[in-house]
Amino acid sequence: MDASTHHRLLQLLQDFGQASDRYVESTGGHYGTHRTDMNGLTVIMKYQRAGTSPSPRDLSRELQLSSPATTAMLDRLDRLGYIIRQRSEQDRRSVHIALTEKAMAEAREMFRPLGAKMMELISSYDEQQVALLSDFMARAVAGVDEARLEVLAPPN
């Protein structure tokens, strides 16, 4: 591949990120949530799929939010009936966040069109191609996270 092909792929990745942002912004606006709220719901879902629930500190770290911004987001999600704050039985000072059934139902509704389009696209590839694309995307996500850390690192 030549450099122009590599640059084209980089541009498409940037376009995909922007298209995803537009989807989240538009969908959130339709449901009365902020982009940050939508991203917060996504992180909470990720934790729940892994069999756990995040603390507010986990959300702050994952979303790169200050503690007050995280609290404001959680307050908005609570008012919408999307989350519950659960105190730990072992340490009552510790709080974990869980999604309500309402949040799960509306999240499915919010992301059903996107999920359907992506599954339609993915199904047009064979298993070997999907494995290659999955590997690429996992490595791309890791690369973005590594680049973010480099930007945040103090200068030498």
C-alpha positions as CSV (number, residue, x, y, z in Angstrom):
1,M,0.0,0.0,0.0
2,D,1.1,3.5,-0.7
3,A,1.0,6.5,1.7
4,S,-2.2,7.8,0.1
5,T,-4.0,4.6,0.8
6,H,-2.9,4.8,4.5
7,H,-4.0,8.4,4.7
8,R,-7.4,7.5,3.2
9,L,-7.9,4.9,5.9
10,L,-7.0,7.4,8.6
11,Q,-9.5,9.9,7.1
12,L,-12.2,7.2,7.1
13,L,-11.5,6.4,10.8
14,Q,-11.8,10.1,11.6
15,D,-15.0,10.3,9.6
16,F,-16.4,7.2,11.5
17,G,-15.6,8.9,14.8
18,Q,-17.4,12.0,13.7
19,A,-20.4,10.1,12.4
20,S,-20.6,8.2,15.7
21,D,-20.5,11.5,17.6
22,R,-23.3,12.9,15.3
23,Y,-25.4,9.8,16.0
24,V,-24.9,10.1,19.8
25,E,-25.6,13.8,19.7
26,S,-28.8,13.4,17.6
27,T,-30.1,10.4,19.5
28,G,-29.4,12.0,22.9
29,G,-31.2,15.2,21.8
30,H,-34.2,13.2,20.7
31,Y,-34.3,11.5,24.2
32,G,-33.5,14.6,26.2
33,T,-30.0,13.6,27.2
34,H,-26.6,15.2,26.8
35,R,-23.7,13.6,24.9
36,T,-22.0,13.0,28.2
37,D,-25.1,11.2,29.5
38,M,-25.1,8.9,26.5
39,N,-21.5,8.2,27.0
40,G,-22.1,7.5,30.7
41,L,-24.8,5.1,29.9
42,T,-22.5,3.3,27.5
43,V,-19.8,2.9,30.1
44,I,-22.3,1.7,32.7
45,M,-23.6,-0.9,30.2
46,K,-20.0,-2.0,29.5
47,Y,-19.4,-2.6,33.2
48,Q,-22.8,-4.5,33.6
49,R,-21.9,-6.7,30.6
50,A,-18.7,-7.6,32.5
51,G,-20.8,-8.5,35.6
52,T,-20.0,-5.5,37.7
53,S,-21.1,-1.9,38.2
54,P,-19.0,1.2,38.1
55,S,-18.4,3.7,40.9
56,P,-18.6,7.4,40.2
57,R,-14.8,7.4,40.3
58,D,-14.8,4.7,37.6
59,L,-17.1,6.9,35.5
60,S,-14.9,10.0,36.0
61,R,-11.8,8.1,34.9
62,E,-13.4,6.5,31.9
63,L,-15.2,9.6,30.7
64,Q,-12.4,12.0,31.6
65,L,-14.7,14.1,33.7
66,S,-14.1,16.0,36.9
67,S,-15.9,14.8,40.1
68,P,-18.5,17.6,39.9
69,A,-19.2,17.0,36.2
70,T,-19.7,13.3,37.0
71,T,-22.1,14.1,39.8
72,A,-24.0,16.4,37.5
73,M,-24.3,13.7,34.9
74,L,-25.4,11.1,37.4
75,D,-28.0,13.5,38.8
76,R,-29.4,14.1,35.3
77,L,-29.5,10.3,34.6
78,D,-31.2,9.8,38.0
79,R,-33.8,12.4,37.2
80,L,-34.5,10.6,33.9
81,G,-35.0,7.4,35.8
82,Y,-32.0,5.7,34.1
83,I,-29.8,4.9,37.0
84,I,-29.9,3.8,40.6
85,R,-27.1,4.5,43.1
86,Q,-26.4,1.5,45.2
87,R,-24.4,1.6,48.5
88,S,-22.1,-1.3,49.0
89,E,-23.0,-3.7,51.8
90,Q,-19.4,-4.0,52.8
91,D,-18.6,-0.3,52.8
92,R,-21.6,2.0,53.0
93,R,-19.4,4.9,51.9
94,S,-18.9,3.2,48.5
95,V,-21.5,3.8,45.8
96,H,-22.0,1.9,42.6
97,I,-24.2,2.8,39.7
98,A,-26.6,0.4,38.0
99,L,-29.0,1.0,35.0
100,T,-32.7,0.7,35.5
101,E,-35.0,-1.3,33.3
102,K,-36.2,1.9,31.7
103,A,-32.6,2.8,30.8
104,M,-32.1,-0.6,29.2
105,A,-35.3,-0.5,27.2
106,E,-34.6,3.1,26.0
107,A,-31.0,2.3,25.2
108,R,-32.1,-0.6,23.0
109,E,-34.5,1.7,21.3
110,M,-31.8,4.4,20.9
111,F,-29.2,2.2,19.5
112,R,-31.3,-0.3,17.5
113,P,-31.0,1.5,14.2
114,L,-27.2,1.9,14.6
115,G,-26.8,-1.7,15.7
116,A,-28.9,-3.0,12.8
117,K,-26.9,-1.0,10.2
118,M,-23.6,-2.2,11.7
119,M,-24.8,-5.8,11.8
120,E,-25.9,-5.6,8.2
121,L,-22.5,-4.2,7.3
122,I,-20.6,-6.8,9.3
123,S,-22.6,-9.7,7.8
124,S,-21.4,-8.8,4.4
125,Y,-17.9,-10.0,5.4
126,D,-16.8,-13.6,5.9
127,E,-15.6,-14.8,9.3
128,Q,-11.9,-14.4,8.4
129,Q,-12.5,-10.8,7.3
130,V,-14.5,-10.1,10.5
131,A,-11.7,-11.5,12.6
132,L,-9.2,-9.2,10.8
133,L,-11.5,-6.2,11.2
134,S,-12.1,-7.0,14.9
135,D,-8.3,-7.2,15.5
136,F,-7.8,-3.9,13.6
137,M,-10.5,-2.1,15.6
138,A,-9.2,-3.5,19.0
139,R,-5.8,-2.3,18.1
140,A,-7.1,1.1,16.9
141,V,-8.9,1.7,20.2
142,A,-5.8,0.8,22.1
143,G,-3.7,3.1,19.8
144,V,-6.1,6.0,20.5
145,D,-5.9,5.4,24.2
146,E,-2.0,5.2,24.0
147,A,-1.9,8.5,22.0
148,R,-4.2,10.2,24.6
149,L,-1.8,9.2,27.4
150,E,1.2,10.5,25.4
151,V,-0.6,13.9,25.0
152,L,-1.3,14.0,28.7
153,A,2.2,12.9,29.8
154,P,4.4,15.6,31.2
155,P,7.2,16.7,28.8
156,N,10.6,15.1,29.3
